[in-house]
């Protein structure tokens, strides 16, 4: 470790494969490779372990299963992470960096108590909660932070315009080699994914992912591609999406699209399955109505698969018609048309020049470098505050 190395604690809300957790693990690995001492903290139920290996030290905070009580779940995870950090020695870290509202509240509490001087918080995106306590926790996690980062300009602008917070954009990354190597083909056999063409959506059935509108678009696509199959992969979430899921299942039945045949819902998958699915798919749909960045777009392109993407921020910041097929997320016909374009000569996407140039802009090494620059500014400001 060199003389400029930092002791960095990264916090994430889960051990499951969600975008923010992937970001934490990949960022931690890149910081470790750059010579920094990185510890990753995450809550875990039972014997669960981190879904992907990492060269970083990992501290898992044990928590009990929470059922469908989201408030109780968040409170339990805040307490567990706080206990784990205190037992590990919160004061020994140069940087404490929360990637979510749960760990952000842990650090906000410790900051208020005087145990730590301050913390960094990355806002990937914000959710809308009907519950006042969940809303208050979400707000406190970034309002009390000393440094706020976002993974897109859209969210830095929103933090400024809505909350008066000067946030800084730091890029996501993509491990191109991971999505070009052979994944576990077992997943295709397990779910009998043999139909052509295959439309893939990753992230489960969620309102934010716009899965119901994708379903309507898929029904329209089947008019011209009667053997098409929609595969919805993943979906390990701490939030309760059961009501939306039931609406999806009901609507699929009304459309005559049978689950297990025309539509396959895999649920959470092992890590090796995702590259295999991305490579097997004929098109990947990312028609979300709200994203912090939308890392799946880069992962799909790295796997050599065309993508259909919502023409909204933050996607419009880094994608264009050379690397994706645009769709209006509130219009099923627009999504269906984009899927058809993507299936015809791969949507005209320039996989020879434009896609490699795009992927080259987003590396975890560059992300780590930009994080370290923000960390250095953050620690300097904390030292100055102590001196004052």
C-alpha positions in Angstrom: 0.0 0.0 0.0 1.4 3.4 -1.0 1.7 6.5 1.2 -1.4 8.0 -0.4 -3.6 5.0 0.3 -6.9 5.5 2.1 -8.8 3.3 4.5 -12.2 3.3 2.9 -15.5 1.8 4.2 -18.1 1.2 1.6 -21.7 0.4 2.7 -24.5 -1.2 0.7 -28.0 -2.3 1.6 -27.9 -5.9 0.6 -25.9 -8.9 -0.5 -28.2 -9.5 -3.5 -27.5 -8.6 -7.1 -29.0 -5.1 -7.4 -27.4 -2.2 -9.3 -26.2 -0.3 -6.2 -24.7 -3.5 -4.8 -22.9 -4.2 -8.1 -21.6 -0.6 -8.1 -20.3 -1.1 -4.6 -18.5 -4.3 -5.3 -17.0 -3.2 -8.6 -15.9 0.2 -7.1 -14.4 -1.5 -4.1 -12.5 -3.9 -6.3 -11.1 -1.0 -8.4 -10.2 1.0 -5.3 -8.4 -2.1 -3.9 -6.5 -2.6 -7.2 -5.4 1.1 -6.9 -3.8 0.3 -3.6 -6.5 1.4 -1.1 -7.6 -0.6 2.0 -11.3 -1.2 1.4 -13.9 -2.8 3.6 -17.4 -3.4 2.4 -20.3 -3.5 5.0 -23.6 -5.1 4.2 -26.6 -6.6 6.1 -27.3 -10.3 5.5 -30.0 -12.7 6.6 -29.2 -16.2 7.9 -26.3 -17.8 6.1 -26.5 -15.4 3.1 -23.2 -14.2 1.6 -22.2 -11.6 -0.9 -23.6 -12.7 -4.3 -20.2 -12.0 -6.0 -16.7 -12.5 -4.8 -14.6 -9.4 -4.1 -10.9 -8.9 -3.2 -12.1 -6.5 -0.5 -12.6 -7.3 3.1 -16.3 -7.9 3.8 -18.2 -7.4 7.0 -21.7 -8.8 7.1 -24.2 -7.5 9.7 -26.6 -10.3 10.6 -30.3 -9.4 10.4 -33.5 -11.3 10.8 -36.0 -11.9 8.0 -38.5 -9.0 7.8 -41.5 -10.3 5.9 -43.4 -7.5 4.2 -42.9 -4.9 7.0 -40.6 -2.5 5.1 -40.3 0.0 8.0 -39.3 -2.8 10.5 -36.8 -4.1 7.9 -35.1 -0.8 7.4 -34.9 -0.1 11.2 -33.4 -3.6 11.7 -30.8 -3.1 9.1 -29.9 0.4 10.3 -29.3 -1.0 13.8 -27.4 -4.1 12.5 -25.0 -2.0 10.3 -24.4 0.5 13.1 -23.5 -2.2 15.5 -21.2 -3.9 13.0 -19.4 -0.6 12.2 -18.9 0.3 15.8 -17.5 -3.2 16.6 -15.2 -2.9 13.7 -14.0 0.6 14.7 -15.7 3.4 12.8 -12.9 5.9 13.6 -10.2 4.0 11.9 -11.5 4.8 8.4 -10.5 7.8 6.4 -13.6 7.7 4.3 -17.1 6.3 5.1 -19.2 6.0 2.0 -22.9 5.0 1.9 -24.4 3.8 -1.3 -28.0 3.8 -0.1 -30.5 5.3 2.4 -30.2 2.5 5.0 -26.4 2.9 5.5 -26.8 6.6 5.0 -28.9 6.7 8.2 -26.3 4.7 10.0 -23.7 7.2 9.2 -26.0 10.2 9.9 -26.7 8.8 13.4 -23.0 8.3 14.1 -22.2 11.8 12.8 -24.9 13.3 15.0 -23.5 11.4 18.0 -20.0 12.7 17.3 -18.6 9.2 16.6 -17.5 10.1 13.0 -16.6 13.5 11.5 -18.7 13.0 8.4 -19.5 10.8 5.5 -20.0 10.5 1.7 -23.3 9.5 0.2 -24.0 8.3 -3.4 -27.5 8.9 -4.6 -28.2 6.4 -7.4 -31.9 7.4 -7.5 -34.7 8.4 -5.1 -37.9 6.5 -4.5 -41.4 7.8 -3.7 -42.8 6.4 -0.4 -46.3 6.7 0.9 -44.9 6.0 4.4 -43.6 9.1 6.2 -40.9 7.3 8.1 -39.4 5.8 4.9 -39.5 9.3 3.3 -37.8 10.8 6.3 -35.0 8.1 6.3 -34.4 8.6 2.6 -34.1 12.4 3.0 -31.9 12.3 6.0 -29.4 9.9 4.3 -28.4 12.6 1.8 -29.3 15.8 3.6 -26.9 15.0 6.5 -24.0 13.9 4.2 -20.9 16.0 3.9 -20.3 15.0 0.3 -23.0 13.9 -2.1 -22.2 12.0 -5.3 -24.5 10.8 -8.1 -23.9 8.5 -11.1 -25.5 10.8 -13.6 -25.8 14.5 -14.4 -29.6 14.2 -14.3 -29.4 13.3 -10.6 -26.8 15.9 -9.7 -29.1 18.5 -11.3 -32.1 17.2 -9.4 -30.2 17.3 -6.1 -29.3 20.9 -6.8 -32.7 22.0 -8.1 -34.9 20.3 -5.6 -32.8 20.2 -2.4 -30.1 22.9 -2.9 -27.3 20.3 -2.6 -24.1 20.6 -4.7 -23.6 17.0 -5.8 -20.9 15.7 -8.0 -21.3 13.3 -10.9 -19.0 10.2 -10.8 -19.3 7.6 -13.6 -20.4 4.0 -13.3 -18.3 1.4 -15.0 -18.6 -1.9 -16.8 -16.4 -4.9 -16.8 -16.4 -5.7 -20.5 -14.5 -9.0 -20.1 -17.1 -10.4 -17.7 -19.9 -10.0 -20.3 -17.9 -11.3 -23.2 -16.8 -14.4 -21.5 -19.0 -17.5 -21.5 -21.5 -17.4 -18.7 -23.4 -20.4 -17.2 -25.4 -21.9 -19.9 -27.3 -24.0 -17.3 -29.8 -21.1 -16.9 -31.0 -21.5 -20.5 -31.6 -25.2 -20.0 -33.2 -24.7 -16.6 -35.9 -22.4 -17.9 -36.1 -24.0 -21.4 -35.2 -20.8 -23.2 -35.3 -22.0 -26.7 -37.9 -19.7 -28.4 -36.8 -17.1 -30.9 -36.7 -14.2 -30.6 -36.0 -13.7 -26.9 -36.6 -10.4 -25.2 -34.8 -10.0 -21.9 -35.5 -7.6 -19.1 -33.4 -7.6 -16.0 -34.5 -6.4 -12.5 -37.7 -8.3 -11.9 -41.3 -7.0 -12.1 -41.3 -3.5 -10.7 -43.3 -0.3 -11.4 -40.0 1.7 -11.7 -38.9 -0.9 -14.3 -42.1 -0.2 -16.3 -42.7 -4.0 -16.6 -46.5 -3.6 -17.2 -45.9 -1.3 -20.2 -43.3 -3.8 -21.5 -45.9 -6.5 -21.2 -48.3 -4.5 -23.4 -45.5 -3.9 -25.9 -44.6 -7.6 -25.9 -48.2 -8.5 -26.7 -48.0 -6.2 -29.7 -44.7 -7.7 -30.8 -46.2 -11.2 -30.8 -48.5 -10.0 -33.7 -45.4 -10.0 -36.0 -43.2 -12.4 -34.0 -45.6 -15.1 -32.7 -42.9 -17.3 -31.2 -41.2 -14.5 -29.2 -40.5 -15.1 -25.6 -40.2 -12.5 -22.8 -37.7 -13.4 -20.0 -37.8 -11.3 -16.9 -34.7 -12.1 -14.8 -33.6 -11.2 -11.3 -35.7 -9.2 -8.9 -34.0 -9.5 -5.5 -35.4 -6.4 -3.9 -35.9 -5.2 -0.3 -39.1 -3.3 -1.3 -42.5 -4.9 -1.6 -43.5 -5.2 -5.3 -46.2 -7.9 -4.8 -49.2 -5.7 -5.7 -47.6 -4.6 -9.0 -46.5 -8.2 -9.7 -50.1 -9.4 -9.2 -51.3 -6.8 -11.7 -48.7 -8.0 -14.2 -49.7 -11.7 -13.8 -53.4 -10.8 -14.2 -52.8 -8.7 -17.3 -50.6 -11.5 -18.8 -53.5 -13.9 -18.4 -55.9 -11.4 -20.0 -53.5 -11.1 -23.0 -53.3 -14.9 -23.3 -49.6 -14.9 -22.5 -48.8 -17.8 -20.3 -46.2 -17.6 -17.5 -43.7 -20.4 -18.1 -44.2 -20.4 -21.8 -44.5 -17.0 -23.6 -43.3 -15.3 -20.5 -40.6 -16.7 -18.2 -40.0 -15.1 -14.8 -36.8 -16.4 -13.3 -36.6 -14.7 -10.0 -33.2 -14.1 -8.4 -30.3 -15.9 -10.2 -26.8 -16.8 -9.5 -24.2 -14.3 -10.7 -22.9 -16.4 -13.6 -26.4 -16.6 -15.1 -26.7 -12.9 -16.1 -23.9 -12.8 -18.7 -25.3 -16.1 -20.2 -28.8 -14.6 -20.5 -27.4 -11.3 -22.0 -25.5 -13.3 -24.6 -28.5 -15.6 -25.4 -31.0 -12.7 -25.7 -31.9 -11.3 -29.1 -32.7 -7.9 -27.5 -32.5 -6.4 -24.0 -35.3 -4.1 -22.9 -34.5 -1.2 -20.5 -37.7 0.9 -20.6 -37.6 2.1 -17.0 -39.4 5.3 -16.0 -36.8 6.1 -13.4 -33.1 5.1 -13.1 -30.0 6.4 -11.6 -27.9 5.3 -14.5 -29.1 2.0 -16.0 -26.0 -0.2 -15.9 -27.8 -3.0 -17.7 -27.6 -1.0 -21.0 -23.7 -1.1 -20.9 -23.7 -4.8 -19.8 -26.0 -5.8 -22.7 -23.9 -3.9 -25.2 -20.7 -5.5 -23.8 -22.3 -8.9 -24.3 -23.0 -7.9 -28.0 -26.8 -7.6 -27.6 -29.0 -4.8 -29.0 -30.8 -2.7 -26.4 -34.2 -0.9 -26.4 -34.0 2.1 -24.0 -36.3 4.8 -22.7 -35.6 8.1 -24.3 -35.3 9.9 -21.0 -32.6 11.0 -18.7 -30.1 9.7 -17.6 -30.0 7.4 -20.7 -29.9 10.4 -23.1 -26.7 11.6 -21.4 -24.6 8.7 -22.6 -26.5 6.8 -25.3 -27.5 7.8 -28.8 -29.1 6.1 -31.9 -25.8 4.6 -32.9 -25.8 2.4 -29.8 -29.4 1.8 -28.9 -33.0 1.8 -30.2 -35.0 4.5 -28.4 -38.6 4.1 -27.2 -41.1 6.3 -25.4 -41.6 4.5 -22.0 -45.3 5.5 -21.7 -46.2 4.2 -25.1 -46.5 0.4 -25.6 -46.6 0.9 -29.4 -43.4 2.8 -29.3 -41.7 0.1 -27.2 -43.0 -2.6 -29.6 -41.7 -0.7 -32.6 -38.3 -0.3 -31.0 -38.2 -4.0 -30.2 -38.9 -4.8 -33.9 -36.2 -2.4 -35.0 -33.7 -4.1 -32.6 -34.6 -7.5 -34.0 -34.2 -6.4 -37.6 -30.4 -6.4 -38.4 -29.7 -5.7 -34.7 -31.3 -2.3 -34.8 -28.5 -0.9 -37.0 -26.4 -0.5 -33.8 -22.8 0.1 -34.6 -21.1 -2.7 -32.7 -17.9 -2.2 -34.6 -17.1 1.4 -33.7 -19.7 3.3 -31.6 -20.3 0.6 -29.0 -16.6 -0.1 -28.3 -16.0 3.7 -28.0 -18.9 4.0 -25.6 -17.7 1.1 -23.4 -14.2 2.5 -23.3 -15.6 5.7 -21.6 -16.9 3.7 -18.7 -14.4 1.8 -16.7 -14.3 1.0 -13.0 -10.7 2.1 -12.9 -11.7 5.6 -14.1 -14.7 5.6 -11.6 -12.3 4.7 -8.8 -9.9 7.5 -9.8 -12.7 10.1 -9.7 -14.0 8.7 -6.4 -10.5 9.1 -4.9 -10.4 12.7 -6.0 -13.7 13.4 -4.3 -12.6 11.5 -1.2 -9.4 13.6 -1.0 -11.5 16.8 -1.2 -14.0 15.4 1.4 -11.3 14.5 3.9 -9.5 17.8 3.5 -12.8 19.7 4.2 -13.4 17.5 7.3 -9.8 18.3 8.6 -10.4 22.0 8.0 -13.6 21.9 9.9 -11.9 20.2 12.8 -9.2 22.9 12.8 -11.8 25.6 12.8 
